[in-house]
Amino acid sequence: MEVASHPRFPYWALNMKQRHQLLSQANVYLRQHPADANMTMEELKQMVNSMSANQMVNSLQRYVSKVQGTNQYWYQRLQESLALIEQKGCPTFFFTFSAADMHWPDLQRLLQNDEGASRSERAQAVIDNPHLTDWFSMQWLQEFVTHWLNGILDAEWHWYRFEYQARGSID
């Protein structure tokens, strides 16, 4: 079994990415706040016990907002969207894409050679290849944005995000 096709691989990869981002942001914070970098464990305990840690926590949240998936990250995206709406006006339309990954003929041809696969075989192919399913869905959406939104509709701006199903594929 390939590592990327293991059911837990996407979670491991996301965890590693977020840990790397957090460490990177912690280094930036500590370079900009050298006094905090030199605090002892005892000083940290006193700060937490005296409830004066709120100022540091508030300062840290600005750095954590760079890490995708955190509450601070999504709050920052909300603020950016609201600012964009304030500047450009309310969006003309809103829509949702849903990838029917087990019924998508092009995706199924990519995942397996058997065109007569059963529903359970198609589902297993999606589960076994989350990296390919994810890539295919993103490519499909990017083609839609390029052709329809940017090309045909000449959209001035757009914003989108992905949500994932429990089995790991884009919803």
MODELLER restraints for C-alpha pairs under 7 A, 6 or more apart:
rsr = mdl.restraints
at = mdl.atoms
rsr.add(forms.Gaussian(group=physical.xy_distance, feature=features.Distance(at['CA:3:A'], at['CA:9:A']), mean=6.75, stdev=0.5))
rsr.add(forms.Gaussian(group=physical.xy_distance, feature=features.Distance(at['CA:4:A'], at['CA:131:A']), mean=6.71, stdev=0.5))
rsr.add(forms.Gaussian(group=physical.xy_distance, feature=features.Distance(at['CA:5:A'], at['CA:128:A']), mean=4.83, stdev=0.5))
rsr.add(forms.Gaussian(group=physical.xy_distance, feature=features.Distance(at['CA:5:A'], at['CA:129:A']), mean=4.94, stdev=0.5))
rsr.add(forms.Gaussian(group=physical.xy_distance, feature=features.Distance(at['CA:5:A'], at['CA:130:A']), mean=6.46, stdev=0.5))
rsr.add(forms.Gaussian(group=physical.xy_distance, feature=features.Distance(at['CA:6:A'], at['CA:128:A']), mean=6.59, stdev=0.5))
rsr.add(forms.Gaussian(group=physical.xy_distance, feature=features.Distance(at['CA:7:A'], at['CA:127:A']), mean=6.81, stdev=0.5))
rsr.add(forms.Gaussian(group=physical.xy_distance, feature=features.Distance(at['CA:7:A'], at['CA:128:A']), mean=6.79, stdev=0.5))
rsr.add(forms.Gaussian(group=physical.xy_distance, feature=features.Distance(at['CA:18:A'], at['CA:67:A']), mean=6.32, stdev=0.5))
rsr.add(forms.Gaussian(group=physical.xy_distance, feature=features.Distance(at['CA:21:A'], at['CA:67:A']), mean=5.98, stdev=0.5))
rsr.add(forms.Gaussian(group=physical.xy_distance, feature=features.Distance(at['CA:22:A'], at['CA:64:A']), mean=6.88, stdev=0.5))
rsr.add(forms.Gaussian(group=physical.xy_distance, feature=features.Distance(at['CA:22:A'], at['CA:67:A']), mean=6.67, stdev=0.5))
rsr.add(forms.Gaussian(group=physical.xy_distance, feature=features.Distance(at['CA:25:A'], at['CA:63:A']), mean=5.80, stdev=0.5))
rsr.add(forms.Gaussian(group=physical.xy_distance, feature=features.Distance(at['CA:25:A'], at['CA:64:A']), mean=6.96, stdev=0.5))
rsr.add(forms.Gaussian(group=physical.xy_distance, feature=features.Distance(at['CA:30:A'], at['CA:36:A']), mean=6.68, stdev=0.5))
rsr.add(forms.Gaussian(group=physical.xy_distance, feature=features.Distance(at['CA:30:A'], at['CA:37:A']), mean=5.34, stdev=0.5))
rsr.add(forms.Gaussian(group=physical.xy_distance, feature=features.Distance(at['CA:47:A'], at['CA:53:A']), mean=5.36, stdev=0.5))
rsr.add(forms.Gaussian(group=physical.xy_distance, feature=features.Distance(at['CA:61:A'], at['CA:72:A']), mean=6.55, stdev=0.5))
rsr.add(forms.Gaussian(group=physical.xy_distance, feature=features.Distance(at['CA:64:A'], at['CA:72:A']), mean=6.47, stdev=0.5))
rsr.add(forms.Gaussian(group=physical.xy_distance, feature=features.Distance(at['CA:65:A'], at['CA:72:A']), mean=4.45, stdev=0.5))
rsr.add(forms.Gaussian(group=physical.xy_distance, feature=features.Distance(at['CA:65:A'], at['CA:73:A']), mean=4.04, stdev=0.5))
rsr.add(forms.Gaussian(group=physical.xy_distance, feature=features.Distance(at['CA:65:A'], at['CA:76:A']), mean=6.71, stdev=0.5))
rsr.add(forms.Gaussian(group=physical.xy_distance, feature=features.Distance(at['CA:66:A'], at['CA:73:A']), mean=5.99, stdev=0.5))
rsr.add(forms.Gaussian(group=physical.xy_distance, feature=features.Distance(at['CA:67:A'], at['CA:73:A']), mean=6.21, stdev=0.5))
rsr.add(forms.Gaussian(group=physical.xy_distance, feature=features.Distance(at['CA:98:A'], at['CA:171:A']), mean=5.33, stdev=0.5))
rsr.add(forms.Gaussian(group=physical.xy_distance, feature=features.Distance(at['CA:99:A'], at['CA:137:A']), mean=6.95, stdev=0.5))
rsr.add(forms.Gaussian(group=physical.xy_distance, feature=features.Distance(at['CA:99:A'], at['CA:170:A']), mean=6.59, stdev=0.5))
rsr.add(forms.Gaussian(group=physical.xy_distance, feature=features.Distance(at['CA:99:A'], at['CA:171:A']), mean=5.84, stdev=0.5))
rsr.add(forms.Gaussian(group=physical.xy_distance, feature=features.Distance(at['CA:101:A'], at['CA:107:A']), mean=6.93, stdev=0.5))
rsr.add(forms.Gaussian(group=physical.xy_distance, feature=features.Distance(at['CA:102:A'], at['CA:122:A']), mean=5.46, stdev=0.5))
rsr.add(forms.Gaussian(group=physical.xy_distance, feature=features.Distance(at['CA:102:A'], at['CA:123:A']), mean=5.63, stdev=0.5))
rsr.add(forms.Gaussian(group=physical.xy_distance, feature=features.Distance(at['CA:102:A'], at['CA:126:A']), mean=6.91, stdev=0.5))
rsr.add(forms.Gaussian(group=physical.xy_distance, feature=features.Distance(at['CA:107:A'], at['CA:136:A']), mean=6.88, stdev=0.5))
rsr.add(forms.Gaussian(group=physical.xy_distance, feature=features.Distance(at['CA:108:A'], at['CA:122:A']), mean=6.92, stdev=0.5))
rsr.add(forms.Gaussian(group=physical.xy_distance, feature=features.Distance(at['CA:111:A'], at['CA:125:A']), mean=6.14, stdev=0.5))
rsr.add(forms.Gaussian(group=physical.xy_distance, feature=features.Distance(at['CA:126:A'], at['CA:133:A']), mean=6.35, stdev=0.5))
rsr.add(forms.Gaussian(group=physical.xy_distance, feature=features.Distance(at['CA:127:A'], at['CA:167:A']), mean=6.42, stdev=0.5))
rsr.add(forms.Gaussian(group=physical.xy_distance, feature=features.Distance(at['CA:130:A'], at['CA:168:A']), mean=6.39, stdev=0.5))
rsr.add(forms.Gaussian(group=physical.xy_distance, feature=features.Distance(at['CA:130:A'], at['CA:169:A']), mean=6.21, stdev=0.5))
rsr.add(forms.Gaussian(group=physical.xy_distance, feature=features.Distance(at['CA:133:A'], at['CA:169:A']), mean=6.50, stdev=0.5))
rsr.add(forms.Gaussian(group=physical.xy_distance, feature=features.Distance(at['CA:134:A'], at['CA:169:A']), mean=6.15, stdev=0.5))
rsr.add(forms.Gaussian(group=physical.xy_distance, feature=features.Distance(at['CA:134:A'], at['CA:170:A']), mean=6.49, stdev=0.5))
rsr.add(forms.Gaussian(group=physical.xy_distance, feature=features.Distance(at['CA:149:A'], at['CA:155:A']), mean=5.29, stdev=0.5))
rsr.add(forms.Gaussian(group=physical.xy_distance, feature=features.Distance(at['CA:162:A'], at['CA:170:A']), mean=6.49, stdev=0.5))
rsr.add(forms.Gaussian(group=physical.xy_distance, feature=features.Distance(at['CA:163:A'], at['CA:170:A']), mean=5.79, stdev=0.5))
rsr.add(forms.Gaussian(group=physical.xy_distance, feature=features.Distance(at['CA:163:A'], at['CA:171:A']), mean=5.68, stdev=0.5))
rsr.add(forms.Gaussian(group=physical.xy_distance, feature=features.Distance(at['CA:164:A'], at['CA:170:A']), mean=4.33, stdev=0.5))
rsr.add(forms.Gaussian(group=physical.xy_distance, feature=features.Distance(at['CA:164:A'], at['CA:171:A']), mean=5.06, stdev=0.5))
rsr.add(forms.Gaussian(group=physical.xy_distance, feature=features.Distance(at['CA:165:A'], at['CA:171:A']), mean=5.33, stdev=0.5))
